[in-house]
Amino acid sequence: MNDLPELLHQAARAAADFRATLADRPVARSIDASDLRAGFGGPFPSSSAPPEEVLQELIRIAEPGLVATAGPRFFGFVVGGSMPAATAADMLAVGWDQMAFNAVSSPAAAAAEAVAGGWLKDLLGLPGSASVGFVTGGQAANTVALAVARHQMLAAAGWDVERDGLPGAPRVRVVAGAERHATIDRSLRLLGFGTAIVEPVAADANGAIDVADLARVLGAGPVGPTIVCLQAGNVNTGACDTLRPAIDLARACGGWVHVDGAFGLWAAASPATRALVDGLELADSWACDGHKWLNVPYDSGFVFCADPRAHVAAVSYIAAYLEGSGITPAPSDFVPESSRRARGFAVWAALRELGRAGVVELIDRCCRLARRFAQGLSAGGAEIVNDVVLNQVLVSFGNDTRTDNVIGGVQREGTCWLGGTTWRGRRLMRISVSNYSTTDADVDCSVEAILRVASGL
Ligand SMILES: *Cc1c(COP(=O)(O)O)cnc(C)c1O
């Protein structure tokens, strides 16, 4: 017997039960990957199984391998949690099984994206006329934005890259900060530019672009199609490039400016941090994540372009079954996928739940808690290595080995989870405060646990 409503209730209950344990369970347990795989099964079974059994089996097998990344004391990578309404909305998106291709496949999904996209532009201070694509994350957003940049720069040079590709095309320059995110390089690989095309610009002590060096690099090469990649929110330090003067320099060369703001773009949403990204609205394209600081479930990212026509020209396609549909541009004209999950519902729900005041409070609180982390650890004898301008903190416990040992010890201890990084040749503990549910008490007990592990070494 297949009772779908009861099955969905069971799934929702299991998710709810897991969420209820988030604040107290060890953040990550050590688990043997081969045990987990063995649990999921050996050879592919030939017989079918009732869906209720499949669900219960999945819940039982997966449980020990779940990490409390959605909880208040996961400070690794740049991992947001997921707002209650956004989590429930994403479950609806799956239950409704809507295809967010265009306004025929799901009028509701298209409308939710249109409205949520408008709210995002408003919050982030982007031009109201910019186009928005709801993509899987920062990587996809960077790739789409750089594809649009490639289109526009080459079209201006008289080259149709969509038709003729890159062989024989006019040379394009790509100028990017030395501290750019690795996804920029992967996007360049995927777009056929290759990574060697990058003309790197030096970074300052906190990882923001050195504007004088940007002027030097731009001036050292020929005038022509040029893409300048700037960043809001360095993944280690949180540093934001000084966008206004950097964009002015790029503009003077006729260049396209892309801003990778996977999490740092959210600085624009709060009056307290807005100055960090001053001039942001002058760029041509922007990448931002929903699943990091907005606390939308995975996967969720946004690509914005100031010129919607360039966006559509680079990304959309025509097919016979779409002709005469009268719905252009459609949501799918701004993303690399055709059929896809209706990501707009969860984004709309997170924004609706928070409201403008809630977004500001979320950004401000995470930044304040990052400073609280830094103060607590510093008071306990640790060295804070970065200028804590946003939600990221870099910490040293004396030397590389000792720092790595503290990180490993904290991960095993289980109060909180954070990772390590190499920054300017040093091994450092890396803390990212990005979760909507993190409180002062979570930070205090995490600081206490970290210092306890450090003193026990
Ligand atoms: C996280 C991050 C990315 C990649 O985003 P994903 O959502 O993981 O694809 C790109 N750039 C920066 C600055 C980031 O922090």
The ligand as an SDF file (V2000), in Angstrom:
LIG
                    3D

 15 15  0  0  0  0  0  0  0  0999 V2000
   31.4060   30.1320   -1.0140 C   0  0  0  0  0  0  0  0  0  0  0  0
   31.9830   31.0490   -2.0070 C   0  0  0  0  0  0  0  0  0  0  0  0
   31.8730   30.7810   -3.3750 C   0  0  0  0  0  0  0  0  0  0  0  0
   31.2530   29.5130   -3.8990 C   0  0  0  0  0  0  0  0  0  0  0  0
   29.9060   29.4560   -3.5600 O   0  0  0  0  0  0  0  0  0  0  0  0
   29.1230   28.0740   -3.5870 P   0  0  0  0  0  0  0  0  0  0  0  0
   27.7580   28.4740   -3.1750 O   0  0  0  0  0  0  0  0  0  0  0  0
   29.7960   27.1690   -2.6080 O   0  0  0  0  0  0  0  0  0  0  0  0
   29.1880   27.5430   -4.9810 O   0  0  0  0  0  0  0  0  0  0  0  0
   32.3800   31.7110   -4.2570 C   0  0  0  0  0  0  0  0  0  0  0  0
   32.9700   32.8340   -3.8180 N   0  0  0  0  0  0  0  0  0  0  0  0
   33.1040   33.1230   -2.5080 C   0  0  0  0  0  0  0  0  0  0  0  0
   33.7620   34.4000   -2.1070 C   0  0  0  0  0  0  0  0  0  0  0  0
   32.6100   32.2400   -1.5540 C   0  0  0  0  0  0  0  0  0  0  0  0
   32.7210   32.5300   -0.2570 O   0  0  0  0  0  0  0  0  0  0  0  0
  1  2  1  0
  2  3  1  0
  2 14  2  0
  3  4  1  0
  3 10  2  0
  4  5  1  0
  5  6  1  0
  6  7  2  0
  6  8  1  0
  6  9  1  0
 10 11  1  0
 11 12  2  0
 12 13  1  0
 12 14  1  0
 14 15  1  0
M  END
$$$$
